[in-house]
Amino acid sequence: MEHNLYVPGSNTLDPLSIFMKNYIDMISAKFPYWNRTKGADHFFVACHDWVGPYTTKLHDELRKNTIKALCNADVSEGVFIRGRDVSLPETYLKSARRPVRDIGGKPAAERSILAFFAGQMHGRVRPVLVKYWGGKDADMRIYTRIPRQITRRMNYAKHMKSSKYCICPMGYEVNSPRIVEAIYYECVPVIIADNFVLPFDDALDWTAFSVVVAEKDVPRLKEILLAIPESRYITMRSNVKKVQRHFLWHTKPVKYDIFHMILHSVWFSRVNQVHQVEQ
């Protein structure tokens, strides 16, 4: 939709929204299923920052009734509705044929870096993160881009595999693939994105294996991390390994993996809706 319908530089999603409205109208006219519940037993999946969330505005039933499974699960914008919609984990795979390649990291005792982040400077949080911590503290390896002299001996993945905490700040939107990357590399994710509904929160207790830091507390980031007892960190890292299977893709889905977790969240959302109607 972005490549074929969006007019570069136009700053309007109207062509995409019109397409979505017309497509749903066609489905509802051609098949009997949509009209049984006005779309409430349908779901659609979109991990793009804005194509999925913001193109439903012209079709009331699509916007109000359908379960939206989105990476951009931001409750502050009035698009994603907690309890009805589903938060998708954003994932980046190096190889679709070998999706579980290179999973894992160093044991807790061998992780010499307190916290690590490297990435582009977009959104409201990352510039603040670099302002306070970029190149200012040896324990806080915060980069816009890892210097070449460092990448020769330790690349991005090795940094994650060697860090206790991996900083996962929002970008343009609240979601970030770093959260799942951290879990893959057995690094405790530190999530900085106000109003973000974390994936699978209907089944997983994120406080057991991650740290959520308010955006306003970025200047206190090291203080917050150092205040976590070592025993608590070791427990969280152990829990990261336990939940890792719920975020793994496989060429053929495996029980309890990310594919099944997404379907569970969609099912759970629909059950909640039916229950609310019955009440």
DALIN-V592532 format. One record per backbone hydrogen bond with DSSP energy under -0.5 kcal/mol. NH is the residue of the N-H (numbers start at 1). CO is the residue of the C=O. E is the energy in kcal/mol with one decimal. If there is no record, write none. Layout:
BEGIN
NH_CO_E + NH_CO_E
END
This chain:
BEGIN
5_1_-2.3 + 6_1_-1.2 + 6_2_-0.6 + 8_6_-0.8 + 10_7_-2.4 + 16_13_-0.5 + 17_13_-2.6 + 18_14_-2.8 + 19_15_-1.7 + 20_16_-2.3 + 21_17_-2.4 + 22_18_-2.6 + 23_19_-2.4 + 24_20_-2.3 + 25_21_-2.4 + 26_22_-2.1 + 27_23_-2.3 + 28_24_-2.8 + 29_25_-1.5 + 30_26_-2.1 + 31_27_-2.5 + 36_32_-0.5 + 36_33_-1.0 + 37_33_-0.6 + 37_34_-1.0 + 38_34_-0.8 + 39_34_-1.9 + 40_37_-1.1 + 42_39_-1.6 + 44_67_-1.9 + 46_69_-2.5 + 54_50_-1.7 + 55_52_-0.8 + 59_56_-1.4 + 60_58_-0.5 + 63_59_-2.5 + 64_60_-2.9 + 65_61_-2.4 + 66_61_-1.1 + 67_42_-2.3 + 68_66_-0.7 + 69_44_-2.9 + 69_67_-0.7 + 70_68_-0.9 + 70_86_-2.5 + 71_46_-1.3 + 73_71_-2.1 + 74_72_-1.5 + 75_73_-0.7 + 75_195_-2.1 + 77_74_-1.0 + 78_75_-0.7 + 79_74_-0.5 + 80_74_-0.8 + 82_80_-0.6 + 84_81_-1.6 + 85_81_-3.0 + 86_68_-2.3 + 88_70_-2.9 + 88_86_-0.6 + 99_96_-0.5 + 101_98_-1.6 + 103_100_-1.1 + 104_184_-2.8 + 106_161_-1.8 + 110_107_-1.4 + 111_108_-1.4 + 112_110_-1.0 + 113_162_-1.8 + 114_139_-0.6 + 115_139_-1.9 + 116_165_-1.5 + 117_141_-2.4 + 119_143_-1.1 + 122_120_-1.2 + 129_125_-2.2 + 130_126_-2.4 + 131_127_-2.2 + 132_128_-2.0 + 133_129_-2.1 + 134_130_-2.0 + 135_142_-0.8 + 136_133_-1.4 + 137_133_-0.5 + 140_137_-0.9 + 141_115_-2.5 + 141_139_-0.8 + 142_140_-1.7 + 143_117_-2.9 + 143_141_-0.6 + 150_147_-1.3 + 151_147_-2.2 + 152_148_-1.4 + 153_150_-1.4 + 154_150_-2.5 + 159_155_-2.0 + 160_156_-1.9 + 161_157_-2.5 + 162_158_-1.0 + 162_159_-0.6 + 163_160_-1.0 + 164_113_-2.9 + 165_114_-1.8 + 166_188_-2.3 + 167_116_-2.5 + 167_165_-0.6 + 168_190_-3.5 + 170_192_-2.1 + 171_173_-1.8 + 171_175_-0.7 + 179_176_-1.2 + 180_90_-0.5 + 181_177_-2.2 + 182_178_-2.9 + 183_179_-1.6 + 184_180_-2.6 + 185_181_-2.2 + 186_183_-1.2 + 187_182_-3.0 + 188_164_-1.8 + 189_209_-0.6 + 190_166_-2.8 + 191_189_-0.6 + 191_211_-2.8 + 192_168_-1.9 + 192_190_-0.5 + 193_191_-0.6 + 196_193_-1.3 + 197_73_-2.4 + 197_195_-0.5 + 198_196_-0.7 + 200_87_-0.7 + 201_198_-1.2 + 203_200_-2.1 + 204_200_-2.8 + 206_204_-1.0 + 208_205_-1.8 + 209_206_-1.1 + 210_206_-1.2 + 211_189_-2.7 + 213_191_-2.4 + 213_211_-0.6 + 217_214_-1.8 + 218_215_-1.4 + 220_217_-1.4 + 221_218_-1.9 + 224_220_-2.5 + 225_221_-2.2 + 226_222_-2.9 + 227_223_-1.2 + 228_225_-1.3 + 229_227_-0.6 + 233_229_-2.3 + 234_230_-2.6 + 235_231_-1.8 + 236_232_-2.5 + 237_233_-2.9 + 238_234_-2.1 + 239_235_-2.1 + 240_236_-2.1 + 241_237_-1.7 + 242_238_-1.5 + 243_239_-2.4 + 244_240_-1.0 + 246_243_-1.9 + 247_244_-2.0 + 248_245_-0.8 + 257_254_-2.3 + 258_248_-1.8 + 261_257_-2.4 + 262_258_-2.2 + 263_259_-1.9 + 264_260_-2.4 + 265_261_-2.3 + 266_262_-2.2 + 267_263_-2.7 + 268_264_-3.1 + 269_265_-2.2 + 270_266_-2.2 + 271_267_-2.5 + 272_268_-2.1 + 273_269_-1.9 + 274_270_-2.4 + 275_271_-2.5 + 276_272_-2.2 + 277_273_-2.1 + 278_274_-2.3 + 279_275_-1.7
END
